[in-house]
Amino acid sequence: MDMPAVVIKNVSFNYSSQTKRPALDNVSLQIAPGSFVGIVGHTGSGKSTLVSLIDGLGRPTSGQIQVGDVVVDAQSSATDLAKLRHHVGYVFQFPEQQLFAETIGQDIAFGPTNLGWSADRVQAAVSDALRMVDLPAEFAKRSPFALSGGQMRRVAIAGVLAMHPAILILDEPTAGLDAAVTHRLMANIAKLHVAGTTILLITHQMDQVAQYADQVVVMNQGRLVKSASPREIFADPAFLMANHLNVPPAVAISHRLRDAGLAIAPAMSIDALADQLAAKLGGTPGE
């Protein structure tokens, strides 16, 4: 059996000794390698704090986190925390605000160069990263500030991918993007998952979680409420309401059709719902 990509064991975290409620409260969780994990919960539930510890941006107040063969706890050194980032790439919300170089190629090359890679290896990483986010190779010579918002977002993600992280954390990667750009970006993220990257997605977009994730982690007031498949999580409207989560549109439509007497399984995406309806109506999707 493969070793988990991430093991979180009894982790608690306080930003200050003066706070009454910890940001994380005795959280235990395992994440399998190559999985796509949606991390959800209302604002302040502990989602971002959890992934920041996985990325080594802080030490747990108690408990321990293991990423690959690196284990950190409250006594770990800054060097130990830095070792986590050899495994993890973190794309923050609105990452395009962190673009700074004169050209896209220079911006993407910044991380690999700081890792001490050779010039040839850095160049190859830049080319691979552009390809992974579906941008032409000639973009490397352009200014990142002459791009559209969606293209800038992809360049910022490419800068993280260039370092070849085994685990990719994405914090609301489609925030502020229109529907078409969101669709293309999520399709590229799905390709990374298929290629073997472990994806941790923080989002309020439940339709994205339902369609792409194979594990959903629900946080509420710093606690891990439940970790299960999307189908199990979204099958319980009362649970979703109690944890301030919306029902994905495809799931909501599925339930309405079932209430109307149509024997149909809850669908995790509009495409999956269309496939079921086409099969029952004897046609094909899009007809």
Helices and strands as residue ranges (DSSP letters): E 6-13, E 24-31, E 36-40, H 47-54, E 62-67, E 70-72, H 78-84, E 88-91, G 95-98, H 104-114, H 119-132, G 137-141, G 144-146, H 149-161, E 167-171, H 179-194, E 198-202, H 206-212, E 215-220, E 223-228, H 230-233, H 237-242, H 249-259, H 270-281
